[in-house]
């Protein structure tokens, strides 16, 4: 992972390192945007914060939870 801190709006280029990650990048593309779970995907409350942020595919618009075991971050761009 290039940066331990993923912030809302960061643009990630991902490479799948497990079968699951490779399928995700094949089906949804390599470019993903980091989201905020409360404002971007509608989770209104929870007992504990998520250890990983949600990410949205630029190609398909689908979101998933980011799992570092499945992906290598090839490039991370910070948006202002």
C-alpha positions as CSV (number, residue, x, y, z in Angstrom):
1,X,0.0,0.0,0.0
2,X,1.4,3.4,-0.9
3,X,-0.3,5.4,1.9
4,X,-1.8,4.0,5.1
5,X,-4.3,6.8,5.1
6,X,-7.0,6.7,2.4
7,X,-9.0,9.9,2.3
8,X,-12.4,10.6,0.7
9,X,-11.8,11.6,-3.0
10,X,-8.5,9.8,-3.4
11,X,-8.2,8.2,-6.8
12,X,-6.7,4.7,-6.7
13,X,-5.3,2.6,-9.5
14,X,-5.6,-1.0,-8.2
15,X,-4.0,-4.3,-9.3
16,X,-5.7,-7.5,-8.1
17,X,-3.4,-9.8,-6.1
18,X,-5.9,-12.5,-5.2
19,X,-8.4,-14.2,-7.5
20,X,-11.1,-12.0,-5.9
21,X,-9.1,-8.8,-6.5
22,X,-8.3,-9.8,-10.1
23,X,-12.0,-10.5,-10.8
24,X,-12.9,-7.1,-9.4
25,X,-10.4,-5.2,-11.5
26,X,-11.4,-7.2,-14.6
27,X,-15.1,-6.6,-14.1
28,X,-15.0,-3.0,-12.7
29,X,-11.8,-1.6,-13.9
30,X,-8.5,-0.5,-12.3
31,X,-9.5,3.1,-11.3
32,X,-11.5,3.6,-8.1
33,X,-12.4,6.6,-5.9
34,X,-12.4,6.4,-2.1
35,X,-15.8,7.2,-0.6
36,X,-17.1,8.2,2.8
37,X,-19.5,5.6,4.2
38,X,-21.9,8.0,5.8
39,X,-22.3,10.6,3.2
40,X,-21.6,8.7,0.0
41,X,-23.2,5.3,0.5
42,X,-25.8,6.1,3.0
43,X,-24.8,4.2,6.2
44,X,-26.5,6.3,8.9
45,X,-25.2,4.6,12.0
46,X,-23.0,1.8,13.3
47,X,-21.5,0.6,16.5
48,X,-17.9,0.7,15.3
49,X,-16.3,2.5,12.4
50,X,-15.3,0.4,9.4
51,X,-11.6,-0.5,9.3
52,X,-11.6,0.0,5.5
53,X,-13.2,2.7,3.4
54,X,-15.7,2.0,0.6
55,X,-14.5,2.6,-2.9
56,X,-16.4,3.3,-6.1
57,X,-15.4,2.0,-9.6
58,X,-14.9,4.9,-12.0
59,X,-15.9,2.5,-14.9
60,X,-19.1,1.0,-13.5
61,X,-20.1,3.2,-10.6
62,X,-20.4,0.2,-8.3
63,X,-19.0,0.5,-4.8
64,X,-17.2,-2.1,-2.6
65,X,-15.4,-2.2,0.7
66,X,-11.6,-1.8,0.1
67,X,-9.8,-4.9,1.2
68,X,-6.0,-4.5,1.1
69,X,-5.5,-8.3,1.1
70,X,-7.1,-8.4,-2.4
71,X,-5.4,-5.4,-4.0
72,X,-2.1,-3.7,-4.5
73,X,-2.4,0.1,-4.8
74,X,-0.3,0.9,-8.0
75,X,-1.0,4.7,-7.8
76,X,-2.7,7.0,-5.4
77,X,-3.7,10.5,-6.3
78,X,-4.9,13.0,-3.7
79,X,-7.6,15.3,-4.8
80,X,-8.0,18.7,-3.2
